[in-house]
């Protein structure tokens, strides 16, 4: 079984999103550089992935998107 960090990275790749897009979809707050670093840290196992983030990722993979979301080009 893959680690939560590896699962996050695979989910992001399946969605076709970069780290910044994933952070924005999760409604994380901070500068673009900090947002990217936060996702990269989660994917590297340096930062815990919370239950709500795991649930949101499952929702994204099932097709749900936040209100007002515009798919990246």
Steps between C-alpha positions, in 0.01 A plus 500: 500500500630845406569764761259794532776722358534282191122481462477880509758533225328238282162669554645836398651343188170330411325836530766656277570772756825653613569555870372859494171398337451226759566747782252748354235229459551411867454872580834517680620850588838657434726623226521288185849387605380393845198322354717299262746419777218381727371252241853388414571444871185289533599296195851450641364381834646803680158628599197306621199477271189578705177305482313791339767524227468126435121534472534796263740303278250212484230751403721654229568155356125430487444820300395746769648851482475796738238767426632744242783266395641550152705212362858602425592530135 
